[in-house]
């Protein structure tokens, strides 16, 4: 009744999670996972494997942001990062992204004038990507505001 529910059954799903309980649940999950997987997956990596792993993170840094590709996966976009949903744009590169967007608009106009329809299509994909990257930067720079949910009130019983 205090929570505004008609039935106590609604509150059965409520449960407070405490840090110690969360840690123990995670440890139990890891133990179950390790028991179900081949033990060689948990060996100490070789120097070469470790170097390759660390090098991956250096390769994730690109001129307009950071690539979020998983370790060991190739770039399926052939490093056309402005098109890639895995690029996390760097807010410091906003002006550069705006220049890229403006250049793409000019190149689309030129391609349309010249009748290069295949070129127009590819450039439009890149333009949509550049605009989305700029929008991501804008969304991240906006302050997060709280949503006012109001104050619950008790319903009168019939």
C-alpha positions as CSV (number, residue, x, y, z in Angstrom):
1,X,0.0,0.0,0.0
2,X,2.9,2.4,0.8
3,X,4.3,1.8,-2.7
4,X,0.9,2.3,-4.3
5,X,0.3,-1.3,-5.3
6,X,-3.1,-3.0,-4.9
7,X,-1.5,-6.4,-4.2
8,X,1.6,-7.5,-2.2
9,X,2.4,-9.8,-5.1
10,X,3.6,-6.8,-7.1
11,X,6.4,-6.2,-4.7
12,X,7.8,-9.8,-4.8
13,X,10.2,-8.8,-7.6
14,X,11.7,-6.0,-5.5
15,X,15.0,-6.8,-4.0
16,X,17.8,-4.7,-2.7
17,X,21.2,-5.6,-4.1
18,X,24.1,-4.9,-1.8
19,X,27.7,-4.7,-3.1
20,X,28.9,-7.8,-1.2
21,X,26.0,-9.8,-2.7
22,X,26.8,-8.5,-6.2
23,X,30.5,-9.4,-5.8
24,X,29.7,-12.9,-4.6
25,X,27.2,-13.4,-7.4
26,X,29.8,-12.4,-10.0
27,X,32.4,-14.7,-8.5
28,X,29.9,-17.6,-8.6
29,X,29.1,-16.8,-12.3
30,X,32.8,-16.7,-13.2
31,X,33.4,-20.1,-11.4
32,X,30.5,-21.6,-13.3
33,X,31.7,-20.2,-16.6
34,X,35.3,-21.4,-16.0
35,X,34.0,-24.9,-15.1
36,X,32.1,-25.1,-18.4
37,X,34.9,-23.9,-20.7
38,X,38.2,-25.5,-21.7
39,X,40.9,-24.9,-19.2
40,X,43.4,-23.8,-21.9
41,X,41.4,-20.6,-22.3
42,X,42.6,-19.6,-18.8
43,X,46.3,-20.1,-19.4
44,X,48.8,-17.2,-19.0
45,X,49.2,-15.5,-22.4
46,X,52.6,-15.6,-24.2
47,X,54.6,-12.4,-24.6
48,X,53.6,-12.2,-28.3
49,X,49.9,-12.6,-27.4
50,X,50.1,-10.0,-24.7
51,X,51.9,-7.6,-27.0
52,X,49.3,-8.1,-29.7
53,X,46.6,-7.4,-27.1
54,X,48.2,-4.2,-26.0
55,X,48.8,-3.1,-29.6
56,X,45.1,-3.5,-30.3
57,X,44.4,-0.6,-28.1
58,X,46.9,1.7,-29.9
59,X,45.2,0.8,-33.2
60,X,41.8,1.8,-31.8
61,X,42.9,5.5,-31.7
62,X,42.0,7.2,-35.0
63,X,42.0,10.9,-35.9
64,X,38.4,11.7,-35.1
65,X,37.8,9.4,-32.1
66,X,38.3,5.9,-30.7
67,X,37.2,2.7,-32.4
68,X,35.2,0.3,-30.2
69,X,36.0,-2.8,-32.2
70,X,36.5,-5.9,-30.1
71,X,40.0,-7.3,-29.7
72,X,41.2,-9.4,-32.7
73,X,38.4,-8.3,-35.0
74,X,39.2,-6.7,-38.3
75,X,37.7,-3.4,-39.5
76,X,34.9,-4.4,-41.8
77,X,34.5,-0.7,-42.9
78,X,38.1,-0.6,-44.2
79,X,38.7,2.3,-41.8
80,X,36.0,4.6,-43.2
81,X,35.4,5.5,-39.6
82,X,32.9,8.3,-40.2
83,X,30.5,5.6,-41.5
84,X,31.1,3.2,-38.6
85,X,28.8,2.8,-35.7
86,X,31.7,1.6,-33.6
87,X,33.5,5.0,-33.7
88,X,33.2,7.0,-30.5
89,X,33.9,10.6,-31.7
90,X,36.2,12.8,-29.8
91,X,34.4,16.1,-28.8
92,X,37.7,17.9,-29.5
93,X,37.3,16.9,-33.2
94,X,33.8,18.5,-33.6
95,X,35.2,21.2,-35.9
96,X,37.0,18.7,-38.0
97,X,33.9,16.5,-38.3
98,X,31.9,19.6,-39.4
99,X,34.5,20.3,-42.1
100,X,34.2,16.6,-43.3
101,X,30.4,17.0,-43.3
102,X,30.6,20.3,-45.3
103,X,33.1,18.7,-47.8
104,X,30.8,15.7,-48.3
105,X,27.9,18.1,-49.1
106,X,30.0,19.9,-51.7
107,X,31.2,16.5,-53.2
108,X,27.6,15.3,-53.4
109,X,26.6,18.4,-55.2
110,X,29.5,17.9,-57.7
111,X,28.7,14.3,-58.2
112,X,25.0,15.1,-58.9
113,X,26.1,17.8,-61.4
114,X,28.3,15.3,-63.2
115,X,25.8,12.5,-63.1
116,X,28.1,10.2,-60.9
117,X,25.1,8.4,-59.3
118,X,27.3,5.6,-57.7
119,X,29.5,8.3,-56.2
120,X,26.4,10.1,-54.8
121,X,25.1,7.1,-53.1
122,X,28.4,6.4,-51.3
123,X,28.9,10.0,-50.3
124,X,25.4,10.1,-48.9
125,X,26.2,7.2,-46.6
126,X,29.3,9.0,-45.4
127,X,27.4,12.2,-44.9
128,X,24.8,10.4,-42.8
129,X,27.6,9.0,-40.7
130,X,29.3,12.4,-40.2
131,X,26.0,13.9,-39.2
132,X,25.4,11.1,-36.7
133,X,28.9,11.5,-35.2
134,X,28.2,15.3,-34.8
135,X,24.9,14.5,-33.2
136,X,26.6,12.0,-30.8
137,X,29.0,14.8,-29.7
138,X,26.0,17.2,-29.2
139,X,24.1,14.6,-27.1
140,X,27.1,13.9,-24.9
141,X,27.7,17.6,-24.3
142,X,24.2,18.3,-23.2
143,X,23.7,18.3,-19.4
144,X,21.8,15.3,-18.1
145,X,18.7,16.5,-16.3
146,X,16.6,14.7,-13.8
147,X,13.1,13.7,-14.7
148,X,10.4,14.8,-12.2
149,X,8.2,11.8,-11.6
150,X,6.0,13.6,-9.1
151,X,5.0,12.5,-5.7
152,X,2.9,9.3,-5.5
153,X,-0.4,9.5,-3.9
154,X,-2.6,6.9,-2.2
155,X,-5.7,5.8,-4.2
156,X,-8.9,5.7,-2.3
157,X,-10.4,2.2,-2.1
158,X,-13.9,1.7,-3.3
